[in-house]
Structure formats: structure tokens, C-alpha cells
Amino acid sequence: MRYLPMVAFNVAVVFLTANGASAQHAGTKSEQDACARDASRFCRMYLGNDGAVQSCLQMRRASLSARCRKVFERHGM
């Protein structure tokens, strides 16, 4: 579980990049929490490569937790 904070950060950066938002906004705490476990579970091998984590999560959309799927949907992904 020591990777979970890093995963949450990477997921936030993915949403930040995908939306073209300013660097001052890193996603809400609840968005980070919603996808951190899924990113760690399904995309651990891509941690550190934000684009790859996003692609990985999108490819596994059917397996994501309902909370994480909702985050993707809210961001139009």
C-alpha cells in the first residue's frame, strides 16, 4: 500500500492533463481516492507514466470500481 499516495497523484495528473486544466488544480481528493485503488490494482506497471495509466484505466473501464468509472464519465472520458 505504500504506492497508493503516488497512484492517487498520478491519477490526478492524468485528469489534469486530459482536461487541459491549469497546473494549480490536481483533481479533488474524492476523485483521487475513487481511482487510486483501481490504478494500483490494474495499472501498477505504468505508474510514473501518466498517459499510460490513463490509457490503462480506460482499457479496463468495465473492471473499474463504480466510483472510478463515474470520475471518468464526469471528465468526459
C-alpha positions in Angstrom: 0.0 0.0 0.0 3.0 2.4 0.1 2.3 3.1 -3.6 -1.3 4.3 -3.0 -0.4 8.0 -2.5 1.7 8.0 -5.6 -1.1 6.4 -7.6 -3.6 9.0 -6.4 -1.2 11.7 -7.5 -0.7 10.1 -10.9 -4.4 9.7 -11.4 -5.0 13.3 -10.6 -2.3 14.4 -13.0 -3.9 12.2 -15.7 -7.2 14.1 -15.3 -5.4 17.4 -15.1 -3.6 16.7 -18.4 -6.7 15.2 -20.1 -8.8 18.3 -19.4 -6.1 20.9 -20.1 -6.7 22.4 -16.7 -4.2 24.7 -15.0 -1.4 23.1 -13.0 -2.9 24.5 -9.9 -5.8 22.0 -9.9 -4.8 18.4 -9.3 -8.3 16.9 -9.0 -10.3 16.6 -5.9 -9.4 14.4 -3.0 -12.5 12.3 -3.7 -11.5 11.9 -7.4 -8.1 10.8 -6.4 -9.5 8.4 -3.8 -12.0 7.0 -6.2 -9.4 5.8 -8.7 -6.2 5.2 -6.7 -7.0 1.6 -5.8 -8.0 0.8 -9.4 -4.8 2.3 -10.8 -2.7 0.4 -8.3 -4.6 -2.8 -9.0 -4.8 -2.7 -12.8 -2.0 -0.4 -13.9 0.8 -0.7 -11.4 3.3 -1.4 -14.2 2.6 2.0 -15.8 2.9 4.1 -12.6 5.1 7.1 -13.4 3.8 7.4 -17.0 0.6 9.4 -16.6 -0.6 8.9 -20.1 -0.1 5.1 -19.9 -2.0 5.0 -16.6 -4.9 6.8 -18.1 -5.0 4.6 -21.2 -4.7 1.5 -19.0 -7.6 2.6 -16.8 -9.7 3.4 -19.9 -9.0 0.0 -21.4 -10.1 -1.7 -18.2 -13.2 0.5 -17.8 -15.5 -2.4 -17.4 -13.5 -3.7 -14.5 -13.1 -0.4 -12.7 -15.0 0.3 -9.5 -18.2 2.3 -9.9 -16.7 5.3 -8.2 -13.7 5.4 -10.6 -15.9 4.9 -13.7 -18.0 7.9 -12.5 -14.9 10.0 -12.3 -14.0 9.1 -15.9 -17.6 9.9 -17.0 -17.6 13.3 -15.3 -14.4 14.1 -17.2 -15.9 13.0 -20.5 -13.6 10.0 -20.9 
